[in-house]
Amino acid sequence: MFRYIQKEAGYLIRRMGLAGRRFKPAMNQIEGYTQTIKDAGLYPDKFVAYSGPDVKMKVSINGKKPVWVTQFCANNSLGLAVDPEVVKAAEKALQAYKSTSCSGSPALCGKIGIHEELEEEIAGFKQNRCATLFMTGWMANIAIVDAIANLLPTEVPGFRNDEDIVVFSDRLNHASIVAGLGIAKIESMMSKHIHGHVKVIQYNHNDVKDLENKIKKYIHRNEKLMVVSDAVFSMDGDIAPLPEILELAGKYRGVVVMDEAHSTGTIGKTGRGIVEHFGLSKNKVESSGSELIHMTTLSKFAAGVGGCVISNNEAFNDLMHISPYHIYTSVLPPSVAAGCLAAFRKLRKNPQLVTKLQKNSAYMRNGLKEMGFDVRGETHVIPVVLPGKTDVHLFGKELFEKHRIFVSAVYAFAASPRLRLTASAMHTKEDTDLLLSSMETVGKKFNVIG
Ligand SMILES: Cc1ncc(COP(=O)(O)O)c(C=O)c1O
């Protein structure tokens, strides 16, 4: 007995010794990693605003004294987040419900009348039958991908999910789509109730030929097909070729998912998004054979925060209602939902806001191009790519500190280095001229333009 205890104790001591030698505290690695990011000058500046996302904003950078700047980086593309009518609607809801929160998930006690009105308003605006709200666009994207790939990881008596699916995803899709695809693959591996496999294939950005070749290569009989893409790409400002995607996916009766975070309220004559932009009739979409699902955020033109999944398919909408990303989280507070509702209604009654945004975008784009900047895309999201050796971070800082112009300098994590500018319907010609003259001065100083 004693020998047995001695042996076991020896084993334990050896294990503890090994553990001490072999396993480093996880936090050490994290410290090392973040420090390396900082040392490489890749850690983003910290901006804190002391006013709303209006044209003029009071902003502090890295803890310094706040200053007033002219802003070309917010997603408040129609100005509705600072519109007095929208702000009033949010205030009124706060008073009507005498509450700052709904204190529950929609499956429990959280859903209120305004949520239903907002879902109806958004479905109507997007000329679809159904809509389901989510806490963020990020979660809405994950919910869509998860549901189409796996249905839900819930055992349903008498139902077996054993179909394989191949998902084709644009190489430059938003991080939330990428996260959704990762989760969908893991769910299918982990859940006892999912027997089908999820395969994810990336295709080259907006490259219809590459998509077609990959569909031919990877889709076999009896596999489901989904194509997912940003409608307006958040860092590139260009537009997905929806008509061609619908046609390709339609041959396989596939699902096409359009992330309309940056396209609702901004493209199409009245801001209805990518379908209106391409002049696609309901018939045309339906006759393609594809099922089209839209996601839109409420955090861009719509003056709030939240996500919404929109479709013509009631069964799919019912599935969204029982998605874990809908059930196991809260709902939008009354004031936020009411603000978003007012924003959609205001847009519906004032399509001239979209015309103004599109005119402002074209004026800004053309001005920058004429000066010799490398301007990409075609929408209100205006990326300016600087030549290889130019320090994008310093360029952005110079604009901020010397010219009081606030643009997003993207130099780490998201995309290849660039300045990301956004136009808004709020900007006057004088605002944009101020941006253009500042860009010219800084562009010359940094030898980006002649
Ligand atoms: C293309 C795209 N999709 C989804 C999202 C996520 O939206 P939300 O901010 O509502 O989570 C964003 C936000 O930046 C986005 O740009």
PDBQT file of the ligand as one rigid body, heavy atoms in Angstrom, charges set to zero:
ROOT
HETATM    1  C1  LIG A 501     -20.861  44.760 -44.148  1.00  0.00    +0.000 C 
HETATM    2  C2  LIG A 501     -21.195  44.713 -42.685  1.00  0.00    +0.000 A 
HETATM    3  N1  LIG A 501     -21.926  43.686 -42.214  1.00  0.00    +0.000 NA
HETATM    4  C3  LIG A 501     -22.256  43.588 -40.918  1.00  0.00    +0.000 A 
HETATM    5  C4  LIG A 501     -21.854  44.533 -40.009  1.00  0.00    +0.000 A 
HETATM    6  C5  LIG A 501     -22.217  44.371 -38.562  1.00  0.00    +0.000 C 
HETATM    7  O1  LIG A 501     -23.214  45.242 -38.244  1.00  0.00    +0.000 OA
HETATM    8  P1  LIG A 501     -23.521  45.695 -36.730  1.00  0.00    +0.000 P 
HETATM    9  O2  LIG A 501     -22.711  46.911 -36.493  1.00  0.00    +0.000 OA
HETATM   10  O3  LIG A 501     -24.983  45.962 -36.746  1.00  0.00    +0.000 OA
HETATM   11  O4  LIG A 501     -23.147  44.558 -35.864  1.00  0.00    +0.000 OA
HETATM   12  C6  LIG A 501     -21.102  45.628 -40.449  1.00  0.00    +0.000 A 
HETATM   13  C7  LIG A 501     -20.673  46.665 -39.476  1.00  0.00    +0.000 C 
HETATM   14  O5  LIG A 501     -19.639  47.242 -39.525  1.00  0.00    +0.000 OA
HETATM   15  C8  LIG A 501     -20.760  45.734 -41.812  1.00  0.00    +0.000 A 
HETATM   16  O6  LIG A 501     -20.022  46.734 -42.281  1.00  0.00    +0.000 OA
ENDROOT
TORSDOF 0
